[in-house]
Amino acid sequence: MAEKSVTRGYGLLEKVLAMQRAKVANRHITSELRSGRLLDIGCGAYPYFLTNTEFKEKFGLDSVGLVSSIDPIVLVRQDLSKKAVLPFDSNFFDVVTMLAVVEHLEAERLSGVLSEIRRVLKSGGLLVLTTPTRCADTLLKVMAKLWLVSSTEIEDHKDVYDHPKIKVALRNAGFTDAQITCGYFEFFMNLWTVAKKRDLSS
C-alpha cells in the first residue's frame, strides 16, 4: 500500500477525501464497539482516521515508514501485498477498517487478507472498507496527471472493485451475504462495505 497522499502536501482536496472516508467509517461503528480495539489497515504515515475517531485502544498498520508514536495509537509496519498474515492474535479486534486500501491489492490476494481480518475480529466485530468506483478511479488518474492528487498513490492501484467483486472476496474469506451490507457515498464515486463476523455456531 502506498503512503496516504494526505501527508504529501497535496492540500485541501486529499484532506477532504480522507475526512469523507472517516465520516463513513465512524457512521457505521456503534458506541458499544468503541470500548474495545480498532485496527486501521493502510493507516498511512500519519494515521488520519485513527486520530479522528474515539476508541479505547487504537492500532494502525501500513507498509510505509510510520511516525514513531502517537499516543495512545500503536503503529505496526507491514506490507500486506507481500505478507497477508496479520501480526495479531485471533479474536483480538472489535473493528477493522480499510479506507481506500483494497484498490492497492490484487484480486487474488484480497480474499487472503480478508480471511486474516476475519480471524483477528471478535465475534460480532465489524470490518468497514471503502474504495473508489471505476468512474472515480478514472477521474483520480486524470487528477494525478494534473498534480491534484498524488501520482504515486494512484499508480499504486492494483485493481478496481465493485460490490459484487468485494462480496465474492468476503465470501471466500468466510463471511456470508447476511453479514454484508453495502452502499455508496460522495455521489456514487466511492463505495463502502461493512461485514459483521459471526461464529459458525451463531
N, CA, C and O of each residue as an XYZ file, in Angstrom:
808
protein
N       0.835     -1.197      0.000
C       0.000      0.000      0.000
C       0.865      1.239      0.000
O       1.832      1.338      0.755
N       0.519      2.159     -0.829
C       1.298      3.379     -0.922
C       0.973      4.302      0.245
O      -0.069      4.187      0.889
N       1.885      5.206      0.490
C       1.665      6.184      1.558
C       0.423      6.999      1.264
O       0.216      7.416      0.125
N      -0.406      7.235      2.263
C      -1.585      8.063      2.088
C      -1.142      9.466      1.713
O      -0.420     10.125      2.461
N      -1.583      9.914      0.548
C      -1.065     11.154     -0.008
C      -1.508     12.392      0.753
O      -0.994     13.481      0.496
N      -2.456     12.256      1.691
C      -2.826     13.407      2.503
C      -1.628     13.934      3.273
O      -1.634     15.080      3.721
N      -0.587     13.099      3.433
C       0.614     13.526      4.146
C       1.656     14.111      3.202
O       2.706     14.558      3.662
N       1.400     14.122      1.897
C       2.415     14.520      0.929
C       2.302     15.982      0.515
O       3.059     16.443     -0.338
N       1.371     16.709      1.106
C       1.298     18.117      0.797
C       0.444     18.443     -0.401
O       0.624     19.511     -0.988
N      -0.484     17.576     -0.804
C      -1.334     17.848     -1.943
C      -2.559     18.665     -1.557
O      -3.419     18.932     -2.397
N      -2.644     19.065     -0.285
C      -3.576     20.095      0.098
C      -4.976     19.665      0.454
O      -5.241     18.533      0.858
N      -5.856     20.626      0.284
C      -7.215     20.517      0.796
C      -7.988     19.360      0.184
O      -8.726     18.681      0.897
N      -7.842     19.114     -1.112
C      -8.632     18.090     -1.788
C      -8.455     16.726     -1.143
O      -9.436     16.057     -0.821
N      -7.212     16.311     -0.954
C      -6.984     14.983     -0.390
C      -7.369     14.928      1.084
O      -7.775     13.876      1.577
N      -7.247     16.041      1.787
C      -7.698     16.066      3.170
C      -9.217     15.891      3.229
O      -9.735     15.193      4.101
N      -9.921     16.528      2.297
C     -11.379     16.387      2.239
C     -11.761     14.932      1.961
O     -12.688     14.407      2.577
N     -11.053     14.283      1.039
C     -11.329     12.881      0.729
C     -11.124     12.004      1.966
O     -11.936     11.122      2.248
N     -10.044     12.249      2.696
C      -9.781     11.484      3.920
C     -10.868     11.740      4.963
O     -11.280     10.821      5.671
N     -11.326     12.972      5.055
C     -12.382     13.314      6.008
C     -13.687     12.587      5.669
O     -14.386     12.117      6.566
N     -14.012     12.494      4.386
C     -15.241     11.820      3.980
C     -15.176     10.323      4.291
O     -16.163      9.735      4.734
N     -14.028      9.717      4.063
C     -13.870      8.291      4.395
C     -14.008      8.070      5.895
O     -14.633      7.106      6.338
N     -13.419      8.968      6.667
C     -13.510      8.855      8.123
C     -14.950      8.983      8.599
O     -15.369      8.264      9.505
N     -15.712      9.895      7.995
C     -17.114     10.074      8.363
C     -17.913      8.802      8.087
O     -18.737      8.390      8.903
N     -17.666      8.185      6.936
C     -18.372      6.951      6.584
C     -18.059      5.853      7.590
O     -18.963      5.165      8.066
N     -16.780      5.687      7.914
C     -16.387      4.648      8.865
C     -16.997      4.909     10.241
O     -17.555      4.000     10.856
N     -16.893      6.131     10.717
C     -17.425      6.455     12.039
C     -18.935      6.249     12.117
O     -19.460      5.879     13.167
N     -19.626      6.488     11.016
C     -21.075      6.329     10.989
C     -21.501      4.876     11.187
O     -22.585      4.613     11.706
N     -20.664      3.944     10.780
C     -21.019      2.525     10.856
C     -20.515      1.822     12.115
O     -20.836      0.657     12.347
N     -19.732      2.526     12.923
C     -19.187      1.916     14.138
C     -20.053      2.319     15.334
O     -20.149      3.500     15.666
N     -20.671      1.351     15.964
C     -21.577      1.625     17.081
C     -20.790      1.969     18.351
O     -19.607      1.649     18.472
N     -21.464      2.618     19.281
C     -20.808      3.092     20.501
C     -20.283      1.945     21.355
O     -19.228      2.080     21.975
N     -20.998      0.809     21.402
C     -20.536     -0.291     22.247
C     -19.237     -0.906     21.741
O     -18.454     -1.428     22.535
N     -18.995     -0.852     20.437
C     -17.742     -1.386     19.899
C     -16.552     -0.498     20.247
O     -15.416     -0.970     20.270
N     -16.800      0.771     20.516
C     -15.714      1.723     20.770
C     -15.036      1.527     22.119
O     -14.015      2.153     22.401
N     -15.597      0.668     22.942
C     -14.938      0.347     24.213
C     -13.882     -0.744     24.032
O     -13.228     -1.146     24.994
N     -13.719     -1.218     22.802
C     -12.747     -2.275     22.518
C     -11.580     -1.782     21.686
O     -11.096     -0.666     21.870
N     -11.124     -2.643     20.751
C      -9.923     -2.355     19.959
C     -10.266     -2.133     18.485
O     -11.119     -2.818     17.920
N      -9.583     -1.164     17.879
C      -9.716     -0.831     16.469
C      -8.387     -1.028     15.762
O      -7.341     -0.629     16.275
N      -8.425     -1.648     14.575
C      -7.253     -1.736     13.700
C      -7.586     -1.047     12.389
O      -8.554     -1.413     11.721
N      -6.784     -0.041     12.013
C      -6.931      0.618     10.713
C      -5.805      0.156      9.808
O      -4.647      0.526     10.000
N      -6.157     -0.662      8.815
C      -5.167     -1.186      7.870
C      -4.973     -0.176      6.746
O      -5.940      0.306      6.156
N      -3.709      0.139      6.457
C      -3.413      1.171      5.475
C      -3.606      2.550      6.059
O      -4.133      3.448      5.403
N      -3.178      2.711      7.297
C      -3.454      3.950      8.040
C      -2.671      5.145      7.522
O      -3.041      6.287      7.797
N      -1.581      4.904      6.770
C      -0.764      5.997      6.256
C       0.328      6.409      7.219
O       0.317      6.035      8.392
N       1.269      7.184      6.710
C       2.392      7.630      7.538
C       1.909      8.460      8.721
O       2.466      8.385      9.816
N       0.865      9.253      8.486
C       0.197      9.921      9.596
C      -1.239      9.409      9.620
O      -1.996      9.676      8.687
N      -1.634      8.680     10.667
C      -2.920      7.963     10.688
C      -4.113      8.890     10.925
O      -4.569      9.055     12.056
N      -4.613      9.492      9.840
C      -5.680     10.490      9.954
C      -6.923      9.931     10.635
O      -7.441     10.533     11.575
N      -7.406      8.777     10.161
C      -8.638      8.234     10.735
C      -8.474      7.916     12.218
O      -9.355      8.218     13.022
N      -7.352      7.311     12.575
C      -7.133      6.931     13.969
C      -7.092      8.140     14.899
O      -7.486      8.049     16.061
N      -6.623      9.248     14.394
C      -6.569     10.449     15.223
C      -7.905     11.185     15.240
O      -8.070     12.161     15.972
N      -8.862     10.715     14.431
C     -10.164     11.374     14.357
C     -11.318     10.423     14.646
O     -12.413     10.575     14.104
N     -11.064      9.449     15.499
C     -12.121      8.545     15.936
C     -11.891      8.192     17.397
O     -10.752      8.159     17.862
N     -12.974      7.929     18.118
C     -12.882      7.599     19.535
C     -12.921      6.086     19.723
O     -13.868      5.425     19.298
N     -11.885      5.544     20.363
C     -11.799      4.120     20.680
C     -10.944      3.944     21.915
O     -10.048      4.746     22.180
N     -11.224      2.885     22.676
C     -10.420      2.627     23.871
C      -8.983      2.308     23.489
O      -8.044      2.834     24.086
N      -8.812      1.432     22.475
C      -7.469      1.065     22.008
C      -7.440      1.163     20.494
O      -8.351      0.684     19.819
N      -6.384      1.789     19.954
C      -6.282      2.011     18.518
C      -4.941      1.513     17.983
O      -3.880      1.792     18.541
N      -5.029      0.760     16.872
C      -3.847      0.205     16.221
C      -3.883      0.601     14.741
O      -4.950      0.662     14.131
N      -2.701      0.868     14.176
C      -2.592      1.166     12.758
C      -1.541      0.287     12.110
O      -0.531     -0.044     12.732
N      -1.779     -0.096     10.850
C      -0.836     -0.939     10.118
C      -0.675     -0.393      8.715
O      -1.660     -0.091      8.042
N       0.576     -0.265      8.269
C       0.852      0.178      6.900
C       2.253     -0.252      6.513
O       3.066     -0.623      7.360
N       2.521     -0.194      5.206
C       3.836     -0.588      4.705
C       4.828      0.556      4.721
O       6.028      0.331      4.566
N       4.354      1.779      4.906
C       5.230      2.941      4.841
C       5.888      3.189      6.191
O       5.507      2.606      7.206
N       6.886      4.067      6.179
C       7.533      4.446      7.422
C       6.579      5.261      8.275
O       6.259      6.403      7.943
N       6.134      4.687      9.355
C       5.157      5.340     10.209
C       5.840      6.253     11.211
O       7.003      6.058     11.562
N       5.101      7.244     11.661
C       5.629      8.067     12.741
C       5.869      7.162     13.944
O       5.160      6.174     14.134
N       6.862      7.497     14.751
C       7.301      6.586     15.804
C       6.235      6.339     16.863
O       6.110      5.221     17.362
N       5.470      7.359     17.209
C       4.486      7.184     18.263
C       3.477      8.316     18.238
O       3.839      9.490     18.164
N       2.215      7.950     18.300
C       1.151      8.927     18.503
C       0.288      8.368     19.616
O      -0.663      7.631     19.356
N       0.604      8.703     20.824
C      -0.088      8.163     21.981
C      -1.583      8.487     21.889
O      -1.927      9.639     21.626
N      -2.482      7.521     22.096
C      -2.229      6.137     22.522
C      -2.308      5.131     21.376
O      -2.693      3.982     21.594
N      -1.946      5.546     20.150
C      -2.065      4.679     18.975
C      -0.831      3.797     18.843
O       0.300      4.275     18.934
N      -1.061      2.494     18.627
C       0.024      1.540     18.386
C       0.166      1.365     16.872
O      -0.793      0.974     16.208
N       1.344      1.649     16.321
C       1.569      1.584     14.883
C       2.491      0.433     14.521
O       3.531      0.232     15.149
N       2.095     -0.329     13.491
C       2.838     -1.510     13.067
C       3.145     -1.393     11.575
O       2.278     -1.029     10.781
N       4.385     -1.705     11.204
C       4.766     -1.636      9.787
C       4.729     -3.023      9.165
O       5.406     -3.942      9.627
N       3.923     -3.165      8.103
C       3.838     -4.431      7.377
C       3.200     -4.190      6.017
O       2.255     -3.410      5.900
N       3.715     -4.859      4.985
C       3.196     -4.744      3.634
C       2.313     -5.950      3.345
O       2.823     -7.050      3.130
N       0.998     -5.761      3.336
C       0.071     -6.871      3.123
C       0.099     -7.394      1.689
O      -0.380     -8.497      1.423
N       0.652     -6.619      0.770
C       0.771     -7.112     -0.601
C       1.857     -8.174     -0.713
O       1.925     -8.892     -1.711
N       2.715     -8.277      0.318
C       3.777     -9.284      0.332
C       3.550    -10.348      1.395
O       3.913    -11.508      1.206
N       2.953     -9.956      2.504
C       2.710    -10.889      3.603
C       1.325    -10.624      4.165
O       1.088     -9.606      4.816
N       0.398    -11.566      3.902
C      -1.003    -11.342      4.261
C      -1.310    -11.679      5.707
O      -2.384    -11.326      6.194
N      -0.407    -12.349      6.414
C      -0.678    -12.753      7.793
C      -0.552    -11.550      8.720
O       0.490    -10.896      8.771
N      -1.623    -11.271      9.448
C      -1.599    -10.146     10.380
C      -0.910    -10.536     11.687
O      -1.135    -11.637     12.192
N      -0.076     -9.659     12.244
C       0.697     -9.973     13.451
C      -0.096     -9.763     14.738
O       0.372     -9.109     15.670
N      -1.310    -10.331     14.774
C      -2.175    -10.183     15.942
C      -2.854    -11.518     16.247
O      -3.021    -12.362     15.367
N      -3.243    -11.689     17.514
C      -3.944    -12.902     17.923
C      -5.337    -12.967     17.311
O      -5.901    -11.947     16.916
N      -5.878    -14.160     17.237
C      -7.249    -14.336     16.782
C      -8.218    -13.693     17.776
O      -7.935    -13.619     18.972
N      -9.350    -13.233     17.273
C     -10.411    -12.643     18.109
C      -9.888    -11.471     18.953
O     -10.227    -11.348     20.130
N      -9.067    -10.619     18.347
C      -8.388     -9.550     19.082
C      -9.068     -8.188     18.924
O      -9.060     -7.380     19.852
N      -9.660     -7.932     17.743
C     -10.201     -6.610     17.446
C     -11.725     -6.609     17.396
O     -12.356     -7.594     17.013
N     -12.294     -5.483     17.791
C     -13.736     -5.268     17.677
C     -14.105     -4.690     16.316
O     -15.190     -4.950     15.796
N     -13.195     -3.905     15.744
C     -13.415     -3.293     14.431
C     -12.103     -3.274     13.662
O     -11.043     -3.009     14.230
N     -12.181     -3.559     12.360
C     -11.055     -3.383     11.447
C     -11.544     -2.495     10.307
O     -12.614     -2.733      9.747
N     -10.761     -1.468      9.961
C     -11.103     -0.600      8.845
C     -10.030     -0.687      7.766
O      -8.844     -0.858      8.048
N     -10.488     -0.563      6.518
C      -9.606     -0.470      5.345
C     -10.191      0.639      4.472
O     -11.076      0.383      3.656
N      -9.713      1.845      4.637
C     -10.281      3.008      3.960
C      -9.403      3.391      2.776
O      -8.274      3.852      2.944
N      -9.942      3.190      1.573
C      -9.182      3.423      0.333
C      -7.904      2.586      0.316
O      -6.810      3.095      0.070
N      -8.069      1.293      0.585
C      -6.922      0.385      0.665
C      -7.041     -0.792     -0.306
O      -6.049     -1.171     -0.928
N      -8.232     -1.376     -0.449
C      -8.344     -2.619     -1.236
C      -7.896     -2.425     -2.681
O      -7.445     -3.378     -3.316
N      -8.013     -1.206     -3.210
C      -7.576     -0.972     -4.590
C      -6.067     -1.118     -4.746
O      -5.566     -1.201     -5.867
N      -5.339     -1.151     -3.633
C      -3.890     -1.352     -3.671
C      -3.510     -2.836     -3.607
O      -2.327     -3.173     -3.562
N      -4.520     -3.725     -3.603
C      -4.287     -5.165     -3.532
C      -4.830     -5.854     -4.777
O      -5.918     -5.533     -5.255
N      -4.050     -6.816     -5.300
C      -4.539     -7.612     -6.417
C      -5.703     -8.478     -5.953
O      -5.752     -8.891     -4.794
N      -6.645     -8.755     -6.862
C      -7.845     -9.524     -6.523
C      -7.496    -10.886     -5.940
O      -8.175    -11.362     -5.030
N      -6.440    -11.519     -6.456
C      -6.084    -12.861     -5.981
C      -5.533    -12.853     -4.554
O      -5.475    -13.900     -3.909
N      -5.130    -11.687     -4.058
C      -4.617    -11.586     -2.692
C      -5.671    -11.105     -1.703
O      -5.524    -11.283     -0.494
N      -6.727    -10.501     -2.218
C      -7.685     -9.848     -1.338
C      -8.390    -10.827     -0.397
O      -8.548    -10.533      0.788
N      -8.814    -11.987     -0.910
C      -9.520    -12.940     -0.054
C      -8.651    -13.409      1.109
O      -9.147    -13.608      2.217
N      -7.354    -13.584      0.856
C      -6.445    -13.987      1.924
C      -6.335    -12.926      3.000
O      -6.317    -13.245      4.189
N      -6.263    -11.659      2.591
C      -6.203    -10.566      3.559
C      -7.504    -10.486      4.351
O      -7.486    -10.302      5.568
N      -8.643    -10.626      3.652
C      -9.937    -10.577      4.333
C     -10.118    -11.755      5.281
O     -10.742    -11.618      6.333
N      -9.576    -12.904      4.916
C      -9.635    -14.071      5.801
C      -8.862    -13.813      7.088
O      -9.300    -14.200      8.171
N      -7.710    -13.159      6.964
C      -6.931    -12.793      8.140
C      -7.678    -11.767      8.996
O      -7.643    -11.830     10.225
N      -8.343    -10.839      8.348
C      -9.133     -9.855      9.089
C     -10.244    -10.552      9.864
O     -10.489    -10.230     11.026
N     -10.913    -11.504      9.227
C     -11.973    -12.241      9.917
C     -11.404    -13.002     11.117
O     -12.056    -13.106     12.156
N     -10.185    -13.533     10.971
C      -9.552    -14.271     12.074
C      -9.322    -13.369     13.278
O      -9.588    -13.767     14.412
N      -8.829    -12.151     13.038
C      -8.475    -11.283     14.168
C      -9.686    -10.539     14.738
O      -9.592     -9.936     15.808
N     -10.825    -10.575     14.034
C     -12.034     -9.950     14.557
C     -12.694    -10.835     15.615
O     -12.706    -12.061     15.498
N     -13.231    -10.204     16.629
C     -14.046    -10.915     17.609
C     -15.401    -11.252     16.993
O     -15.807    -10.641     16.004
N     -16.095    -12.217     17.573
C     -17.462    -12.489     17.150
C     -18.304    -11.241     17.375
O     -18.280    -10.653     18.456
N     -19.047    -10.841     16.353
C     -19.810     -9.606     16.424
C     -19.027     -8.386     15.986
O     -19.569     -7.282     15.934
N     -17.742     -8.579     15.667
C     -16.907     -7.471     15.228
C     -17.198     -7.065     13.793
O     -17.798     -7.820     13.029
N     -16.761     -5.851     13.435
C     -17.049     -5.293     12.121
C     -15.796     -5.054     11.298
O     -14.755     -4.651     11.819
N     -15.918     -5.310     10.003
C     -14.961     -4.833      9.013
C     -15.656     -3.726      8.229
O     -16.759     -3.923      7.718
N     -15.014     -2.563      8.134
C     -15.534     -1.450      7.347
C     -14.487     -1.092      6.295
O     -13.342     -0.785      6.626
N     -14.891     -1.136      5.025
C     -13.936     -0.776      3.976
C     -14.578      0.184      2.988
O     -15.794      0.182      2.796
N     -13.735      1.009      2.363
C     -14.165      1.900      1.292
C     -13.189      1.764      0.135
O     -12.031      1.392      0.321
N     -13.681      2.076     -1.077
C     -12.815      2.057     -2.250
C     -13.460      2.896     -3.349
O     -14.686      2.993     -3.400
N     -12.667      3.502     -4.228
C     -13.254      4.267     -5.332
C     -13.971      3.349     -6.321
O     -13.562      2.205     -6.522
N     -15.033      3.851     -6.933
C     -15.685      3.127     -8.017
C     -14.827      3.239     -9.284
O     -13.842      3.976     -9.313
N     -15.209      2.509    -10.315
C     -14.450      2.559    -11.571
C     -14.421      3.982    -12.136
O     -13.388      4.441    -12.623
N     -15.551      4.667    -12.067
C     -15.619      6.045    -12.562
C     -14.670      6.948    -11.782
O     -13.956      7.764    -12.364
N     -14.670      6.795    -10.460
C     -13.791      7.608     -9.624
C     -12.329      7.283     -9.872
O     -11.479      8.173     -9.852
N     -12.031      6.010    -10.106
C     -10.651      5.610    -10.366
C     -10.127      6.292    -11.627
O      -8.989      6.759    -11.663
N     -10.966      6.346    -12.657
C     -10.591      7.031    -13.895
C     -10.356      8.509    -13.646
O      -9.383      9.082    -14.137
N     -11.251      9.126    -12.883
C     -11.115     10.545    -12.564
C      -9.854     10.814    -11.757
O      -9.167     11.807    -11.994
N      -9.543      9.938    -10.802
C      -8.345     10.110     -9.987
C      -7.071     10.054    -10.838
O      -6.107     10.773    -10.574
N      -7.080      9.194    -11.860
C      -5.909      9.109    -12.744
C      -5.704     10.402    -13.519
O      -4.571     10.837    -13.725
N      -6.812     11.020    -13.951
C      -6.728     12.313    -14.622
C      -6.221     13.379    -13.648
O      -5.367     14.194    -13.997
N      -6.751     13.363    -12.437
C      -6.347     14.346    -11.431
C      -4.878     14.187    -11.062
O      -4.195     15.169    -10.771
N      -4.390     12.940    -11.075
C      -2.976     12.703    -10.776
C      -2.082     13.324    -11.849
O      -1.017     13.857    -11.536
N      -2.508     13.260    -13.104
C      -1.733     13.868    -14.192
C      -1.704     15.376    -14.074
O      -0.772     16.027    -14.545
N      -2.730     15.930    -13.443
C      -2.796     17.377    -13.234
C      -2.179     17.781    -11.892
O      -2.245     18.948    -11.505
N      -1.587     16.828    -11.191
C      -0.942     17.061     -9.903
C      -1.917     17.539     -8.831
O      -1.533     18.248     -7.901
N      -3.183     17.143     -8.970
C      -4.172     17.493     -7.955
C      -4.203     16.470     -6.825
O      -4.592     16.785     -5.700
N      -3.793     15.253     -7.131
C      -3.634     14.198     -6.131
C      -2.312     13.508     -6.391
O      -1.697     13.713     -7.437
N      -1.873     12.699     -5.458
C      -0.571     12.045     -5.558
C      -0.536     11.031     -6.695
O      -1.308     10.073     -6.696
N       0.355     11.237     -7.661
C       0.504     10.269     -8.749
C       1.065      8.950     -8.229
O       0.727      7.888     -8.753
N       1.906      9.001     -7.218
C       2.457      7.773     -6.626
C       1.354      6.926     -6.029
O       1.336      5.706     -6.189
N       0.440      7.577     -5.344
C      -0.688      6.877     -4.728
C      -1.562      6.208     -5.788
O      -1.927      5.041     -5.643
N      -1.895      6.928     -6.838
C      -2.801      6.413     -7.862
C      -2.125      5.331     -8.696
O      -2.762      4.341     -9.055
N      -0.856      5.505     -9.005
C      -0.124      4.499     -9.787
C      -0.010      3.175     -9.044
O       0.209      2.130     -9.658
N      -0.158      3.219     -7.729
C      -0.064      2.005     -6.927
C      -1.376      1.211     -6.923
O      -1.421      0.113     -6.368
N      -2.436      1.740     -7.528
C      -3.691      0.997     -7.602
C      -3.497     -0.273     -8.425
O      -3.020     -0.226     -9.559
N      -3.875     -1.414     -7.835
C      -3.690     -2.704     -8.495
C      -4.967     -3.212     -9.170
O      -4.897     -4.014    -10.102
N      -6.133     -2.750     -8.704
C      -7.395     -3.242     -9.241
C      -8.504     -2.249     -8.927
O      -8.338     -1.344     -8.110
N      -9.631     -2.436     -9.589
C     -10.833     -1.648     -9.310
C     -11.911     -2.612     -8.833
O     -12.124     -3.662     -9.440
N     -12.584     -2.260     -7.756
C     -13.549     -3.171     -7.140
C     -14.949     -2.565     -7.145
O     -15.131     -1.368     -6.920
N     -15.939     -3.435     -7.412
C     -17.331     -3.061     -7.219
C     -17.900     -3.958     -6.121
O     -17.200     -4.832     -5.609
N     -19.160     -3.748     -5.759
C     -19.738     -4.530     -4.670
C     -19.763     -6.034     -4.947
O     -19.410     -6.807     -4.056
N     -20.166     -6.489     -6.145
C     -20.145     -7.942     -6.390
C     -18.753     -8.556     -6.228
O     -18.617     -9.652     -5.685
N     -17.735     -7.862     -6.691
C     -16.366     -8.375     -6.598
C     -15.898     -8.442     -5.141
O     -15.229     -9.393     -4.737
N     -16.258     -7.425     -4.365
C     -15.909     -7.419     -2.949
C     -16.656     -8.519     -2.213
O     -16.087     -9.183     -1.347
N     -17.927     -8.718     -2.549
C     -18.721     -9.761     -1.895
C     -18.137    -11.143     -2.152
O     -18.117    -11.981     -1.250
N     -17.663    -11.391     -3.366
C     -17.032    -12.680     -3.673
C     -15.817    -12.897     -2.772
O     -15.642    -13.976     -2.206
N     -14.978    -11.864     -2.641
C     -13.788    -11.975     -1.794
C     -14.176    -12.185     -0.335
O     -13.522    -12.950      0.373
N     -15.227    -11.518      0.122
C     -15.680    -11.685      1.507
C     -16.234    -13.092      1.734
O     -15.976    -13.691      2.777
N     -16.983    -13.621      0.783
C     -17.485    -14.993      0.908
C     -16.326    -15.979      0.972
O     -16.333    -16.898      1.790
N     -15.337    -15.788      0.116
C     -14.162    -16.668      0.130
C     -13.423    -16.600      1.453
O     -12.743    -17.550      1.842
N     -13.559    -15.460      2.156
C     -12.884    -15.269      3.444
C     -13.695    -15.807      4.615
O     -13.204    -15.828      5.743
N     -14.944    -16.246      4.364
C     -15.743    -16.835      5.438
C     -16.943    -16.026      5.878
O     -17.701    -16.474      6.738
N     -17.138    -14.838      5.307
C     -18.331    -14.057      5.607
C     -19.493    -14.557      4.751
O     -19.274    -15.132      3.686
N     -20.720    -14.341      5.208
C     -21.895    -14.724      4.438
C     -22.632    -13.473      3.968
O     -22.420    -12.383      4.498
N     -23.498    -13.639      2.969
C     -24.238    -12.500      2.433
C     -25.057    -11.797      3.512
O     -25.211    -10.576      3.484
N     -25.582    -12.571      4.463
C     -26.399    -11.998      5.529
C     -25.580    -11.078      6.440
O     -26.143    -10.247      7.152
N     -24.262    -11.225      6.417
C     -23.382    -10.432      7.274
C     -22.825     -9.203      6.560
O     -22.063     -8.439      7.153
N     -23.198     -9.004      5.285
C     -22.583     -7.964      4.454
C     -23.623     -6.914      4.060
O     -24.707     -7.257      3.589
N     -23.291     -5.646      4.252
C     -24.111     -4.544      3.763
C     -23.236     -3.606      2.934
O     -22.036     -3.477      3.176
N     -23.859     -2.956      1.956
C     -23.092     -2.139      1.012
C     -23.798     -0.833      0.713
O     -25.010     -0.719      0.895
N     -23.050      0.144      0.259
C     -23.628      1.413     -0.155
C     -22.593      2.282     -0.839
O     -21.462      1.858     -1.078
N     -22.997      3.514     -1.154
C     -22.136      4.470     -1.852
C     -22.086      5.781     -1.076
O     -22.947      6.054     -0.240
N     -21.076      6.580     -1.360
C     -21.013      7.940     -0.822
C     -20.280      8.824     -1.818
O     -19.711      8.335     -2.794
N     -20.296     10.132     -1.566
C     -19.693     11.110     -2.476
C     -20.264     10.963     -3.890
O     -19.522     10.807     -4.860
N     -21.601     11.018     -3.986
C     -22.286     10.995     -5.282
C     -21.933      9.749     -6.105
O     -21.696      9.828     -7.311
N     -21.903      8.610     -5.429
C     -21.648      7.317     -6.062
C     -20.225      7.183     -6.616
O     -19.956      6.294     -7.425
N     -19.321      8.055     -6.188
C     -17.931      7.974     -6.642
C     -17.119      6.998     -5.800
O     -16.079      6.512     -6.245
N     -17.582      6.709     -4.591
C     -16.911      5.759     -3.712
C     -17.952      4.802     -3.139
O     -19.125      5.147     -3.000
N     -17.506      3.615     -2.815
C     -18.417      2.656     -2.203
C     -17.911      2.243     -0.832
O     -16.714      2.291     -0.551
N     -18.848      1.835      0.016
C     -18.499      1.289      1.319
C     -19.104     -0.091      1.459
O     -20.146     -0.393      0.879
N     -18.439     -0.919      2.233
C     -18.925     -2.259      2.550
C     -18.648     -2.529      4.017
O     -17.554     -2.255      4.510
N     -19.641     -3.068      4.714
C     -19.494     -3.459      6.116
C     -19.793     -4.946      6.220
O     -20.826     -5.412      5.738
N     -18.899     -5.685      6.841
C     -19.092     -7.120      7.063
C     -18.989     -7.403      8.551
O     -18.040     -6.974      9.207
N     -19.976     -8.133      9.087
C     -20.010     -8.461     10.510
C     -19.625     -9.919     10.713
O     -20.161    -10.811     10.056
N     -18.702    -10.147     11.617
C     -18.274    -11.513     11.881
C     -19.244    -12.214     12.831
O     -19.605    -11.680     13.880
N     -19.648    -13.395     12.450
C     -20.437    -14.257     13.332
C     -19.780    -15.631     13.357
O     -19.347    -16.131     12.319
N     -19.705    -16.241     14.527
C     -19.218    -17.609     14.606
C     -20.174    -18.538     13.860
O     -21.369    -18.256     13.772
N     -19.663    -19.629     13.330
C     -20.485    -20.561     12.583
C     -21.608    -21.115     13.444
O     -22.649    -21.515     12.922
N     -21.411    -21.144     14.753
C     -22.410    -21.695     15.662
C     -23.537    -20.713     15.966
O     -24.565    -21.105     16.518
N     -23.352    -19.414     15.604
C     -24.355    -18.418     15.957
C     -25.231    -18.062     14.776
O     -26.132    -17.232     14.904
